Amino acid sequence: MNLSAIIIAYNYSTQFKQDSGLLKLNNKSILEHVIAVVNPLVDETLIVTHSQKHADAYAKLVSSQITLVVEPAIARNPLVAALQGFKTALGGFSLLVPHDAPFISTKILQLFFELCPGKSAVIPRAPDSQAEPLPAVYATRQALFAAEKALTIGKKDLGAFIEALQNVRYLSTLVIRQLDPDLKTFFRIKTPVDLKRAVALTKNQKHKRHG
């Protein structure tokens, strides 16, 4: 097994009455939109969440071949989500993605995988800005050690372990824009306003296809 996908499902907005990943967009849950993109690209898909309740809800939506990982500490420390994913993943490289990003580009993810051999990670980064840990591809064992190191010094931010990685390939968002002009890959649904924007974006996509 070479490639894994780790879907991080921990960032639950208090502005929704339910997990944002379960919200419907174009007659399909947001989580299912994410899975539809990542699953064909990898040998295994994992979902890391913080409660059995959420895992049971996801199990009703996804294939039985998808692995569900429950780690309650995620609610207090999001970095633990990545650590548990890297511990469980069997692939030499792991794609780390959020569960609330319905417009992730297949072409962008394929580019990440093409660039990852010989590197500890392929991570997007805006010009003169911080790196974006999601979505990104990591050499699984190196990322596992880096996450453990970050946790031992009290880090909680999901991107904190990046500082402990060596030989990282940073991919400029200027390059990413060539395949994803509006950077919709990084669009996440965290609020009702985001959901309205997502609905508008899907309508625009339909118009372009039929126009």
Buried (B, 14 or more C-beta within 10 A) or exposed (E): EEBBBBBBBBBBBEEBEEBBBBBEBBEEBBBBBBBEBBBEBBEBBBBBBBBEEBBEBBBEBBEEEBBBBBBEBBBEBBBBBBBBBBBBBBBBBBBBBBBBBBBBBBEBBEBBBEBBEEBBBBBBBBEEEEBBBBBBBBBBBBBBBBBBBBBEEEBEEBBBBBEBBEEBBBBEBEEBEEEBEEBBBBBBBBBEEBBEEBEEBBEEEEEEEEE
